[in-house]
Amino acid sequence: MKLTKRLHSCVQLEKDGRTLVIDPGAFSEPDAGLGADVLLVTHEHPDHFEEGRIRAALDARPGAELWTLRDVARKLSAAYPGRVHTVGDGDAFEAAGFSVSVHGELHAVIHPDLPRITNVGFLVEDSLFHPGDALTVPEVPVDTLMLPLHAPWNKIAEVIDYVREVKPRQAIDIHDAYLADIARPIYDKALEGLGGAPHRRLGTGESAAL
């Protein structure tokens, strides 16, 4: 597969002429979902799910379909009958030539006083895992971990321990729009020295072969 990093938590995967996009939210490019054959959304927070971007992608490509959790699916299923699919932890499916399995149930804790919403992670081609806003550890090997680097719900010690627990071949940053460039070397050094797996940072629009 070819991986292209889009803004924040959005990533694009290409294989055999087909395109899969995960989490084209309000912090990603306005056209992040356009051209996708498969759209995956991990949860309802606007930096991961922007309804207008999903609608634009589904309208632009009549064969495109969306797989997501119930709270997102119910906002779109009536407008796109048969093209919006509800999934949850333990599900697996094939979409436009991509194999996908679903892992996790809840968003990470932001604060104990705030109720936790549903969040799912997606493992694509038994290779790349995008956890959304959670530190879910799949019960299967992960080659490439898309790593939520900086968020209101995490700290660097948790991110380091997450990489150690998943044990991927490599970790690539996502969820990084909140982080100032001046702080990036601090995170890079900590992860490279303590994470236990090679750590990469792709620039926006930069691609890598998986």
Rosetta blueprint (number, residue, H / E / L):
1 M L
2 K E
3 L E
4 T E
5 K E
6 R L
7 L L
8 H L
9 S L
10 C L
11 V E
12 Q E
13 L E
14 E E
15 K E
16 D L
17 G L
18 R E
19 T E
20 L E
21 V E
22 I E
23 D L
24 P L
25 G L
26 A L
27 F L
28 S L
29 E L
30 P L
31 D L
32 A L
33 G L
34 L L
35 G L
36 A L
37 D L
38 V E
39 L E
40 L E
41 V E
42 T L
43 H L
44 E L
45 H L
46 P L
47 D L
48 H L
49 F L
50 E L
51 E H
52 G H
53 R H
54 I H
55 R H
56 A H
57 A H
58 L H
59 D H
60 A H
61 R L
62 P L
63 G L
64 A L
65 E E
66 L E
67 W E
68 T E
69 L L
70 R H
71 D H
72 V H
73 A H
74 R L
75 K L
76 L L
77 S L
78 A L
79 A L
80 Y L
81 P L
82 G L
83 R L
84 V E
85 H E
86 T E
87 V L
88 G L
89 D L
90 G L
91 D L
92 A E
93 F E
94 E E
95 A E
96 A L
97 G L
98 F E
99 S E
100 V E
101 S E
102 V E
103 H E
104 G L
105 E L
106 L E
107 H L
108 A L
109 V L
110 I L
111 H L
112 P L
113 D L
114 L L
115 P L
116 R L
117 I L
118 T E
119 N L
120 V L
121 G E
122 F E
123 L E
124 V E
125 E L
126 D L
127 S L
128 L E
129 F E
130 H E
131 P L
132 G L
133 D L
134 A L
135 L L
136 T L
137 V L
138 P L
139 E L
140 V L
141 P L
142 V L
143 D L
144 T E
145 L E
146 M E
147 L E
148 P E
149 L L
150 H L
151 A L
152 P L
153 W L
154 N L
155 K L
156 I H
157 A H
158 E H
159 V H
160 I H
161 D H
162 Y H
163 V H
164 R H
165 E H
166 V H
167 K L
168 P L
169 R L
170 Q E
171 A E
172 I E
173 D E
174 I E
175 H L
176 D L
177 A L
178 Y L
179 L L
180 A L
181 D H
182 I H
183 A H
184 R H
185 P H
186 I H
187 Y H
188 D H
189 K H
190 A H
191 L H
192 E H
193 G H
194 L H
195 G L
196 G L
197 A L
198 P L
199 H E
200 R E
201 R L
202 L L
203 G L
204 T L
205 G L
206 E L
207 S E
208 A E
209 A E
210 L L
